[in-house]
């Protein structure tokens, strides 16, 4: 009886592990759903552009001039201006993909020690084999010499998180705390890569890769947020003349959550979009 109980417990824990796989939205500094122009700003013109029958497009950018290491960015048919998938290829240990602490060129066993046992694998011919994980958005390729040669992340958020969860709507106090932290890394965790700020007749958005934006703020997103939230403490959320929360409905899209500031501060609206299993700031209007 004990053996059965232990086996059942193991299977349960294994199932929990499988179904609690984390998604990853960032690879080598770039983030899914960032704008396409961010990639060109980093690399210049692509080495190769591919257009597919389903309307998708991809661009290849060389990391090594001999084509032995490169990155591929894919753009979806429904919005060719945002990144749908990111892949890095090249089994060179000196290439840092900035992904889970992994280095390219490590062995399959070393990869599994870091990421865990995959739920499936398949032969991909001359490229080796692909290993995948259930209920997540990343996959790896192991070349025929047994080394990690590719990491790919895909925007499959809508299939993993199809229904917005009301309980995930962030509170005003929590958002205020993060936005006033003056901590770019912390603030970035509640911002959509597509976020835009409408201020002084301008539209601000992330123009460089995600890692650079956090470290340098060249697009002035974090500086602008720090300025805009200075007076947010003045808001009395219990006063309906100052503040309210409601939904924005758009045909064919999940409802967006809106924090509306009626008077007293420069910010008029903070709009949240359901993305990757949470509500992220998609617009700030002044």
JOPE-V655330 format. One record per residue. N is the residue number from 0. RES is the residue in one small letter. SS is DSSP state (H for helix, E for strand, L for the rest). PHI is phi in degrees with one decimal (999 if undefined). Layout:
N_RES_SS_PHI ; N_RES_SS_PHI
//
This chain:
0_x_L_999 ; 1_x_H_-61.7 ; 2_x_H_-61.7 ; 3_x_H_-64.9 ; 4_x_H_-62.3 ; 5_x_H_-64.9 ; 6_x_H_-62.9 ; 7_x_H_-62.2 ; 8_x_H_-63.0 ; 9_x_H_-61.6 ; 10_x_H_-63.2 ; 11_x_H_-64.5 ; 12_x_H_-64.5 ; 13_x_H_-62.9 ; 14_x_H_-65.5 ; 15_x_H_-60.7 ; 16_x_H_-61.6 ; 17_x_H_-62.1 ; 18_x_H_-85.1 ; 19_x_L_-112.1 ; 20_x_L_-56.0 ; 21_x_L_-81.0 ; 22_x_L_-88.5 ; 23_x_L_-127.0 ; 24_x_L_-105.1 ; 25_x_E_-131.5 ; 26_x_E_-144.6 ; 27_x_L_47.5 ; 28_x_L_89.2 ; 29_x_E_-97.0 ; 30_x_E_-122.3 ; 31_x_L_-55.7 ; 32_x_L_74.4 ; 33_x_L_-69.8 ; 34_x_E_-72.8 ; 35_x_H_-57.3 ; 36_x_H_-65.2 ; 37_x_H_-61.4 ; 38_x_H_-67.7 ; 39_x_H_-65.9 ; 40_x_H_-63.7 ; 41_x_H_-82.0 ; 42_x_H_-109.6 ; 43_x_L_84.0 ; 44_x_L_-73.3 ; 45_x_L_-68.4 ; 46_x_L_-69.3 ; 47_x_E_-152.5 ; 48_x_E_-120.1 ; 49_x_E_-121.2 ; 50_x_E_-120.3 ; 51_x_L_-113.3 ; 52_x_L_-61.6 ; 53_x_L_-82.9 ; 54_x_L_94.8 ; 55_x_L_-73.3 ; 56_x_E_-132.2 ; 57_x_E_-136.7 ; 58_x_E_-130.1 ; 59_x_E_-110.3 ; 60_x_E_-125.0 ; 61_x_E_-78.0 ; 62_x_L_-96.9 ; 63_x_L_-119.9 ; 64_x_L_-62.1 ; 65_x_L_-85.3 ; 66_x_L_69.6 ; 67_x_L_-82.5 ; 68_x_L_-144.2 ; 69_x_E_-158.0 ; 70_x_E_-122.7 ; 71_x_E_-121.3 ; 72_x_E_-116.0 ; 73_x_E_-115.1 ; 74_x_E_-126.4 ; 75_x_E_-81.5 ; 76_x_L_-63.6 ; 77_x_L_-83.6 ; 78_x_E_-163.8 ; 79_x_E_-78.5 ; 80_x_E_-102.0 ; 81_x_E_-124.6 ; 82_x_E_-79.0 ; 83_x_E_-98.4 ; 84_x_E_-145.3 ; 85_x_E_-133.6 ; 86_x_E_-136.0 ; 87_x_E_-116.9 ; 88_x_E_-130.7 ; 89_x_L_142.9 ; 90_x_L_-85.2 ; 91_x_L_-115.5 ; 92_x_L_-67.5 ; 93_x_L_-84.3 ; 94_x_L_-96.0 ; 95_x_L_-99.5 ; 96_x_L_-79.0 ; 97_x_L_53.7 ; 98_x_L_-143.4 ; 99_x_L_56.8 ; 100_x_L_74.3 ; 101_x_L_-81.8 ; 102_x_L_-113.0 ; 103_x_L_-64.9 ; 104_x_L_87.9 ; 105_x_L_-73.2 ; 106_x_E_-77.2 ; 107_x_H_-61.2 ; 108_x_H_-63.6 ; 109_x_H_-64.5 ; 110_x_H_-62.5 ; 111_x_H_-64.1 ; 112_x_H_-61.1 ; 113_x_H_-85.9 ; 114_x_H_-96.7 ; 115_x_L_107.2 ; 116_x_L_-71.5 ; 117_x_L_-70.7 ; 118_x_L_-92.3 ; 119_x_E_-159.7 ; 120_x_E_-147.5 ; 121_x_E_-146.8 ; 122_x_E_-73.8 ; 123_x_L_-121.5 ; 124_x_H_66.0 ; 125_x_H_-63.9 ; 126_x_H_-87.8 ; 127_x_L_104.7 ; 128_x_E_-142.6 ; 129_x_E_-107.8 ; 130_x_E_-117.3 ; 131_x_E_-132.2 ; 132_x_L_-128.1 ; 133_x_L_-66.7 ; 134_x_L_59.3 ; 135_x_L_-142.6 ; 136_x_L_-130.3 ; 137_x_E_-126.2 ; 138_x_E_-145.5 ; 139_x_E_-132.4 ; 140_x_E_-117.0 ; 141_x_E_-108.0 ; 142_x_L_-75.4 ; 143_x_L_-70.2 ; 144_x_L_-94.1 ; 145_x_L_88.1 ; 146_x_E_-106.7 ; 147_x_E_-66.4 ; 148_x_E_-116.2 ; 149_x_E_-154.0 ; 150_x_E_-127.8 ; 151_x_E_-135.7 ; 152_x_E_-121.3 ; 153_x_E_-132.6 ; 154_x_L_-81.4 ; 155_x_L_-107.8 ; 156_x_H_-55.4 ; 157_x_H_-65.5 ; 158_x_H_-82.9 ; 159_x_H_-78.2 ; 160_x_L_-132.4 ; 161_x_L_-70.1 ; 162_x_L_-114.1 ; 163_x_L_-60.3 ; 164_x_L_-111.4 ; 165_x_H_-57.4 ; 166_x_H_-66.2 ; 167_x_H_-88.4 ; 168_x_L_-63.5 ; 169_x_L_-72.7 ; 170_x_L_-78.3 ; 171_x_H_-58.4 ; 172_x_H_-62.2 ; 173_x_H_-68.2 ; 174_x_H_-62.7 ; 175_x_H_-60.5 ; 176_x_H_-59.5 ; 177_x_H_-71.4 ; 178_x_H_-64.8 ; 179_x_L_-90.3 ; 180_x_L_-72.6 ; 181_x_L_59.2 ; 182_x_L_-113.5 ; 183_x_H_-60.3 ; 184_x_H_-63.0 ; 185_x_H_-64.5 ; 186_x_H_-63.7 ; 187_x_H_-59.7 ; 188_x_L_-72.5 ; 189_x_L_-113.4 ; 190_x_E_-108.4 ; 191_x_E_-72.7 ; 192_x_E_-59.8 ; 193_x_E_-90.4 ; 194_x_E_-57.9 ; 195_x_E_-128.6 ; 196_x_E_-115.3 ; 197_x_E_-102.3 ; 198_x_E_-147.3 ; 199_x_L_52.1 ; 200_x_L_75.6 ; 201_x_E_-114.5 ; 202_x_E_-116.3 ; 203_x_E_-98.8 ; 204_x_E_-153.3 ; 205_x_L_-73.6 ; 206_x_L_-105.5 ; 207_x_L_-124.8 ; 208_x_L_-63.1 ; 209_x_H_-57.8 ; 210_x_H_-61.6 ; 211_x_H_-66.4 ; 212_x_H_-62.1 ; 213_x_H_-66.1 ; 214_x_H_-82.5 ; 215_x_H_-116.6 ; 216_x_L_54.7 ; 217_x_L_-65.8 ; 218_x_L_-89.2 ; 219_x_L_64.7 ; 220_x_H_-65.4 ; 221_x_H_-70.8 ; 222_x_H_-62.1 ; 223_x_H_-65.3 ; 224_x_H_-60.9 ; 225_x_H_-58.3 ; 226_x_H_-71.1 ; 227_x_H_-69.1 ; 228_x_L_-93.8 ; 229_x_L_-58.5 ; 230_x_L_-102.6 ; 231_x_H_-67.4 ; 232_x_H_-65.9 ; 233_x_H_-69.9 ; 234_x_L_-75.7 ; 235_x_L_-99.4 ; 236_x_L_-69.5 ; 237_x_L_-85.8 ; 238_x_L_-96.8 ; 239_x_L_-67.9 ; 240_x_L_-80.8 ; 241_x_L_-107.0 ; 242_x_E_-150.9 ; 243_x_E_-154.2 ; 244_x_E_-120.3 ; 245_x_E_-151.1 ; 246_x_E_-113.0 ; 247_x_E_-112.5 ; 248_x_L_-102.5 ; 249_x_L_-131.2 ; 250_x_L_-57.2 ; 251_x_L_81.5 ; 252_x_L_-126.5 ; 253_x_L_-66.6 ; 254_x_L_-59.5 ; 255_x_E_-98.4 ; 256_x_E_-97.7 ; 257_x_E_-125.6 ; 258_x_E_-98.0 ; 259_x_E_-112.4 ; 260_x_E_-106.6 ; 261_x_L_-84.4 ; 262_x_L_-165.9 ; 263_x_L_101.4 ; 264_x_L_-135.6 ; 265_x_L_-69.6 ; 266_x_L_-67.4 ; 267_x_L_-106.3 ; 268_x_E_-146.2 ; 269_x_E_-118.6 ; 270_x_E_-109.1 ; 271_x_E_-110.4 ; 272_x_E_-118.0 ; 273_x_E_-71.5 ; 274_x_E_-151.7 ; 275_x_L_57.8 ; 276_x_L_82.0 ; 277_x_E_-154.9 ; 278_x_E_-93.0 ; 279_x_E_-116.8 ; 280_x_E_-69.3 ; 281_x_E_-107.9 ; 282_x_E_-145.8 ; 283_x_E_-126.7 ; 284_x_E_-110.8 ; 285_x_L_-119.3
//
